[in-house]
Amino acid sequence: MLFKPDSTDDEKSTAPRKRSLLSRLLGRMVSLLITLVILGGLGYLGWLAFQPKQNGGGGRGAGARPDLPVPVLAATPQVHDVPVYLDGVGSVKALNTVTVRSQVDGKLLKVNFVEGQDVKKDEVLGEIDPAIYQAQYDQAVAKKAQDVALLTNQKLDLVRYEQLAASNAGSKQQADTQRALVAQQEALIKADQAAIDNAAATLSYTKIVAPIAGRAGLRQVDQGNIIHASDTTGLVILTQLQPIAVWFSLPQQQIMRVNAAAAKGQLAVDVFGNDGVTVIDTGKLTGIDNQVDPTTGTLKLKAELPNASYQLWPGQFVNVRLKVETLPQAIVVPTSAVQRGPAGTFSYVIGEDNTVTAKPVTVTQQDEHEAVIASGLTTSDRVVTTGFANLSDGAKVVVGKDDGPPSADLAPRKRSRNPDGKRGAGQGEGQAKEQGKEQGKDGRRDGQGGEHRGRREHSEGDQKGQTGPAPAPAAGGDQSGGAPRAQP
């Protein structure tokens, strides 16, 4: 049997569905609204936290109080002569270098020097077998003696022929011929003397001498070898180390300045050590090259230094500075006092009321330590050297004292002892003791629980408050209670 559904039943079944859908929709809207409120609140809090940083990011930095003076250090400009230097890089070269070679051929009999020793000029460095050259010398001497004896006889004959010619007992032609023979023999004797000198010189070459004073290098030929005058290696190389030369280069832009300074007088040259700060030797400029190196755009210069302590060595690279002039009575401030801004260099000048003013300055030159001021400052000004982080134009400052750089602690300091002989402990240990005492009193009631708590907190206090051995037993602790007791 079929029944027709009633309309009221459909309405009753769809009504709960509509209500559930509506409730879910309302729930989502409420949760979305709550989320938006939370995000808005967090954004507002973030904006509030970020706003002071934006306002304080100017001259004094974030969080700085404008009513407090800025701590700084100050200095007063000084007046003194300031040298002007040009820096360059160069290499050390021996002032003279000689390769000592033999001038004759022969067997090397002796070597009279030690490698690396200083030798004097004309000191004998080696000896060659002189037998052949001695024989040549003796032969030349004997030849001259023979010709001298013949000349003596010819002179006697000349006297006789002249007497005979004067008395018409002999012919004048014979006398003239004898006179020519005498002159010829005298010329022959002069040739013999020249041969003797040549043989003597050749004989002297069998002793190899030092042409200059210097330091001997490594030996090139050993004793007993045959050496020749045509050998290219030689016996040894001598280098002159005192004085010594330094060749260095400067940019081509400094040519005019160097030439102008050299025209006024001799220029001083300083050479630095390995640290680049210490001047190890000072000499003079001796030469300027006549052309610029087109590959590097630099000009070569040569200086001569005494090298008294042998701190300079040939082939060594060094830093060099050339003094070109001296600025008389220049105003000098520490380099840290010169600041740079968009408009150029300036310095903070402290007024009478401890208010700083930024003044533009003109810097002539500066290095790591001091700057030369051409204009903008006077000797009565005080300039700020340290403390620029929170400083601005018109700010109040308090000038501190510069007692020198602080000394760094290389290791933890040794703990001091109290007058009663006990070691001092930190704040954490003191608090732990007080807490331990009270917990010890409560431990009389709480039993072992209070004692354990007191010991645990006392241990934490020791770790925070002290280093090294544990402190002495705490005074006033109850032996039977839960008060912590330090281990001896």
C-alpha atoms as one frame of an Amber mdcrd trajectory, in Angstrom:
protein
   0.000   0.000   0.000   1.450   3.335  -1.073   1.514   6.435   1.145   2.174
  10.014   0.087   4.894  11.674   2.165   3.820  14.570   4.225   5.424  17.991
   3.519   5.927  18.669   7.196   8.298  15.724   7.432  10.555  17.184   4.716
  10.703  20.500   6.465  11.622  18.807   9.716  14.534  16.919   8.037  15.978
  19.895   6.150  15.809  22.354   9.062  18.640  20.694  11.076  20.799  20.657
   7.979  20.391  24.388   7.463  21.126  25.112  11.088  24.337  23.015  11.049
  25.508  24.676   7.849  24.814  28.098   9.290  26.614  27.267  12.532  29.686
  26.036  10.667  29.736  29.172   8.575  29.487  31.361  11.651  32.238  29.361
  13.340  34.583  29.898  10.414  33.867  33.618  10.356  34.524  33.879  14.103
  37.812  31.983  13.854  38.875  34.126  10.884  37.998  37.280  12.804  39.961
  36.104  15.844  42.961  35.301  13.657  42.849  38.749  12.076  42.649  40.390
  15.504  45.641  38.402  16.742  47.707  39.207  13.658  46.793  42.871  13.926
  47.807  42.954  17.568  51.126  41.287  16.832  51.761  43.708  13.983  50.977
  46.672  16.228  53.322  45.390  18.930  56.056  44.897  16.345  55.528  48.410
  15.044  55.766  49.800  18.560  59.005  47.885  19.146  60.484  49.023  15.850
  59.406  52.677  16.151  62.059  53.763  18.776  64.812  52.310  16.583  63.592
  54.339  13.627  63.468  57.524  15.651  66.793  56.894  17.342  68.767  55.769
  14.303  70.203  59.247  13.703  73.249  60.823  15.208  73.270  59.112  18.608
  72.163  55.569  17.767  69.263  53.474  18.950  68.261  53.661  22.560  70.565
  56.608  23.332  69.297  59.232  25.704  69.643  62.721  24.205  69.962  64.334
  27.608  73.147  62.432  28.569  76.612  63.656  27.406  78.604  61.412  25.089
  81.909  60.134  26.567  84.830  60.955  24.245  88.593  61.403  24.239  90.132
  64.636  23.006  93.501  66.002  21.891  94.993  69.426  21.262  96.672  70.216
  17.913 100.459  70.401  18.124 102.902  72.516  16.122 106.217  71.061  14.939
 108.250  70.336  11.820 106.874  67.476   9.761 109.046  65.616   7.228 107.482
  64.678   3.892 108.342  61.226   2.556 107.780  59.335  -0.674 107.441  55.590
  -0.211 108.789  53.014  -2.632 109.860  49.395  -2.953 113.389  48.436  -3.956
 116.083  45.808  -3.859 119.536  45.763  -2.305 122.547  45.472  -4.580 126.265
  45.378  -3.869 127.967  48.682  -4.549 130.684  46.801  -6.489 130.772  43.199
  -7.658 133.962  41.674  -9.138 134.590  38.235 -10.576 138.236  37.532  -9.746
 139.871  35.775 -12.716 143.417  34.694 -13.492 145.344  36.809 -16.006 147.774
  33.993 -16.904 147.544  30.266 -17.497 148.968  27.785 -15.043 148.437  25.376
 -12.215 146.684  26.718  -9.118 149.036  25.982  -6.250 147.320  27.711  -3.296
 143.968  29.166  -2.315 144.487  31.729   0.442 140.925  32.691   1.359 137.985
  31.158   3.208 134.566  31.221   1.639 132.447  33.991   3.115 135.287  35.918
   4.739 135.974  39.622   4.355 139.085  40.353   2.325 141.062  43.546   1.956
 142.139  45.205  -1.239 145.351  43.720  -2.808 145.127  40.677  -0.537 146.494
  37.507  -2.225 143.624  35.111  -2.887 145.451  32.430  -4.878 148.860  31.527
  -6.313 149.707  30.022  -9.720 152.865  28.046 -10.490 155.418  30.819 -11.379
 158.234  28.649 -12.802 157.726  29.501 -16.475 157.132  33.175 -15.855 160.125
  33.406 -13.533 162.349  31.961 -16.269 161.052  34.496 -18.783 161.793  37.280
 -16.361 165.344  36.016 -15.742 165.915  35.740 -19.480 164.877  39.351 -20.010
 167.181  40.507 -17.232 170.131  38.598 -18.690 169.510  40.012 -22.154 169.629
  43.509 -20.784 172.878  42.833 -18.927 174.447  41.570 -22.160 173.387  44.660
 -24.072 174.631  46.944 -21.302 178.076  45.355 -21.432 178.188  45.770 -25.215
 177.139  49.410 -24.873 179.998  50.065 -22.464 182.536  48.742 -24.979 180.989
  50.755 -27.786 181.227  53.943 -25.748 184.966  53.349 -25.165 185.494  52.844
 -28.896 183.619  56.054 -29.567 185.965  58.007 -27.304 189.019  56.588 -29.131
 187.616  57.348 -32.579 186.801  60.887 -31.586 190.377  61.484 -30.304 191.870
  60.097 -33.520 189.594  62.215 -35.631 190.502  65.293 -33.632 194.272  64.728
 -34.315 193.613  63.766 -37.970 194.968  60.293 -37.182 191.639  58.682 -38.083
 188.675  59.415 -40.241 185.672  61.346 -38.965 183.364  58.897 -40.709 184.517
  56.102 -38.445 183.800  58.266 -35.397 180.311  59.108 -36.630 179.552  55.453
 -37.341 180.616  54.488 -33.837 178.417  57.212 -32.398 175.395  55.772 -34.201
 176.193  52.291 -32.917 176.199  53.631 -29.353 172.798  55.266 -29.822 171.419
  52.055 -31.325 172.673  50.032 -28.383 171.114  52.443 -25.913 167.737  52.017
 -27.614 168.175  48.258 -27.464 168.765  48.473 -23.733 165.505  50.391 -23.341
 163.703  47.596 -25.182 165.331  45.117 -22.851 164.031  47.072 -19.892 160.535
  47.019 -21.328 160.801  43.259 -21.759 161.878  42.993 -18.134 158.883  45.029
 -17.012 156.565  42.857 -19.069 158.031  39.680 -17.644 157.801  41.108 -14.124
 154.145  41.995 -14.637 153.394  38.552 -16.013 155.202  37.016 -13.073 153.168
  39.113 -10.650 149.975  37.779 -12.217 150.802  34.385 -10.782 149.523  35.819
  -7.499 145.786  36.501  -7.799 144.967  39.534  -5.638 141.670  41.116  -4.575
 140.933  44.222  -6.679 138.489  45.597  -4.076 137.714  45.144  -0.408 134.653
  43.000   0.075 133.269  39.640   1.034 134.338  36.482  -0.779 131.709  34.171
  -2.148 131.950  30.465  -2.833 135.169  29.143  -4.403 134.781  28.363  -8.121
 138.112  26.529  -8.713 139.810  24.089  -6.393 143.496  23.904  -5.656 145.555
  21.857  -8.143 143.474  22.648 -11.236 144.837  24.324 -14.349 143.241  27.716
 -14.806 143.295  29.940 -17.850 142.939  33.622 -18.498 140.010  32.846 -20.798
 137.969  31.116 -18.063 134.590  32.825 -17.500 133.870  31.474 -14.039 136.946
  32.881 -12.333 138.309  31.964  -8.944 135.760  33.729  -6.717 133.243  36.579
  -6.744 133.786  39.544  -4.412 130.929  41.829  -3.354 131.325  45.124  -1.561
 128.852  45.273   1.340 130.051  48.443   3.089 128.719  50.740   1.791 125.893
  49.091  -0.080 123.426  50.275  -2.724 119.624  50.179  -2.856 117.720  50.550
  -6.103 114.077  51.547  -5.755 111.262  52.908  -7.896 108.822  55.797  -7.586
 105.741  56.605  -9.696 106.366  58.859 -12.652 104.014  61.444 -11.124 106.707
  62.200  -8.515 109.469  63.073 -11.016 109.007  66.832 -10.746 108.915  66.693
  -6.968 112.046  64.559  -6.688 114.045  66.656  -9.149 113.049  69.877  -7.405
 114.078  68.474  -4.023 117.364  67.059  -5.369 118.266  70.446  -6.829 118.138
  71.997  -3.336 120.510  69.533  -1.706 121.245  65.971  -0.767 118.206  63.817
   0.001 118.022  61.267   2.816 116.822  57.716   2.219 115.527  55.384   4.948
 115.274  51.610   4.632 112.805  49.633   6.767 113.260  46.214   8.295 111.092
  43.142   7.883 108.343  44.595  10.094 107.923  47.578   7.771 108.111  50.001
  10.710 111.661  49.996  12.089 114.267  52.003  10.169 117.368  49.816  10.012
 119.629  52.106   7.968 119.742  55.637   6.599 121.740  56.802   3.607 121.700
  59.316   0.767 120.319  59.486  -2.746 123.166  59.146  -5.254 121.484  58.792
  -8.634 118.283  59.251 -10.643 117.691  57.311 -13.836 117.454  59.312 -17.080
 114.249  57.683 -18.326 110.962  56.226 -17.126 110.313  52.528 -17.519 107.465
  52.441 -20.084 106.213  49.024 -18.924 105.638  50.047 -15.297 105.496  53.846
 -15.453 108.078  54.177 -12.675 111.398  55.937 -12.288 114.440  54.161 -10.860
 116.592  55.771  -8.184 119.778  54.662  -6.459 120.769  55.248  -2.855 123.939
  54.481  -0.942 123.842  53.332   2.681 126.689  52.591   5.133 125.300  49.168
   6.194 127.411  49.209   9.342 125.643  46.235  10.936 125.318  44.143   7.754
 121.521  44.268   8.020 121.197  44.736   4.262 122.168  41.966   1.860 122.409
  41.903  -1.935 119.223  40.630  -3.560 117.033  41.532  -0.580 113.696  43.305
  -1.168 113.097  46.286   1.130 110.663  49.142   1.700 112.228  52.550   1.148
 111.171  56.115   1.864 112.719  59.235   0.379 112.600  62.494   2.323 111.846
  65.270  -0.159 111.066  68.203   2.147 110.137  69.332   5.653 106.997  71.296
   6.500 108.068  73.909   9.091 105.833  74.577  12.108 102.846  72.629  10.808
  99.641  72.025  12.788  99.379  68.315  13.536  96.501  66.301  15.013  96.035
  62.548  15.500  94.803  60.837  12.364  91.745  59.535  14.230  90.549  63.134
  14.726  89.998  63.600  10.974  86.619  62.315   9.790  85.229  62.125   6.264
  81.737  63.074   5.226  79.818  63.838   2.035  81.268  67.365   1.924  84.868
  66.338   2.655  87.074  66.057   5.725  86.031  67.532   9.059  86.802  67.352
  12.779  84.656  67.616  15.875  85.831  70.630  17.902  84.848  70.830  21.597
  83.612  74.235  22.727  83.827  75.849  26.134  80.481  74.382  27.204  81.555
  70.875  26.102  79.445  71.087  22.970  80.983  69.685  19.802  80.920  71.436
  16.446  81.839  69.846  13.129  84.404  72.054  11.381  85.698  71.416   7.859
  89.486  70.973   7.705  92.045  70.798   4.899  94.526  67.946   5.225  97.949
  68.343   3.603  99.151  64.827   4.336  98.535  62.077   6.857  99.854  58.705
   7.894  98.853  56.061  10.424  99.565  58.307  13.412  99.190  62.004  12.587
  97.646  64.334  10.021  98.904  67.757   8.939  96.141  70.373   8.904  96.517
  73.273   6.470  93.378  75.152   7.571  90.367  74.773   9.832  92.020  74.266
  13.239  94.146  76.271  15.668  96.347  75.266  18.569  93.696  76.425  21.053
  91.069  73.956  19.786  90.276  70.589  21.257  89.342  67.873  18.783  87.599
  64.569  19.454  89.744  61.495  18.776  87.541  58.650  20.081  83.802  58.166
  20.624  82.246  59.035  17.253  79.570  56.315  17.309  77.003  58.345  19.324
  78.327  61.783  18.353  76.580  64.438  16.279  76.944  68.134  15.618  75.851
  70.124  18.685  75.937  67.193  21.083  77.128  67.463  24.659  80.242  65.488
  25.525  82.228  64.537  28.574  85.968  64.307  27.982  87.714  61.355  29.581
  91.355  60.731  30.301  93.490  58.578  28.069  95.674  56.612  30.475  97.039
  54.391  27.748  95.705  51.238  26.149  94.118  48.718  28.508  96.080  45.600
  29.247  94.378  42.395  28.194  93.950  39.522  30.669  95.906  36.605  29.286
  94.473  34.213  31.883  91.821  34.242  34.670  92.941  36.196  37.675  93.893
  34.464  40.917  91.130  34.533  43.470  91.766  36.706  46.514  91.319  35.548
  50.105  89.194  37.139  52.762  90.870  38.438  55.932  89.662  35.373  57.831
  91.589  33.120  55.450  88.584  31.825  53.510  88.382  32.072  49.742  85.894
  34.589  48.336  82.903  33.264  46.461  80.579  34.841  43.929  77.108  36.178
  44.362  75.601  32.912  43.233  77.363  31.034  46.051  76.112  33.507  48.673
  72.573  33.146  47.478  72.918  29.369  47.490  74.142  29.453  51.082  71.202
  31.581  52.236  68.776  29.333  50.439  70.524  26.294  51.891  70.207  27.654
  55.428  66.485  28.239  55.144  65.969  24.914  53.494  68.044  23.333  56.236
  65.711  24.784  58.828  62.766  23.439  56.897  64.624  20.153  56.664  64.095
  19.596  60.396  60.475  19.233  59.521  60.747  17.760  56.077  63.485  15.233
  56.811  65.890  14.191  54.153  63.980  16.025  51.391  65.133  19.425  52.654
  68.724  18.259  53.026  68.859  17.003  49.445  67.377  20.213  48.119  69.860
  22.332  50.077  72.848  20.359  48.820  71.632  20.486  45.235  71.214  24.278
  45.252  74.493  24.746  47.071  76.206  22.779  44.278  74.568  25.019  41.654
  75.684  28.098  43.549  79.286  26.843  43.621  79.281  26.283  39.881  78.044
  29.818  39.201  79.882  31.737  41.861  83.390  30.345  42.128  86.165  28.500
  40.395  88.870  26.331  41.922  88.617  24.457  45.254  85.394  24.437  47.245
  85.002  27.060  50.016  85.396  26.411  53.706  82.400  25.190  55.756  79.688
  27.817  56.046  79.291  29.434  59.442  75.971  29.197  61.207  74.820  25.923
  59.615  72.885  23.424  61.691  74.658  20.117  62.060  71.445  18.154  62.388
  69.323  20.099  59.915  69.336  20.321  56.146  71.798  23.291  55.819  74.361
  22.727  53.056  77.950  22.166  54.133  80.823  22.991  51.789  83.464  20.368
  51.265  86.916  21.330  52.548
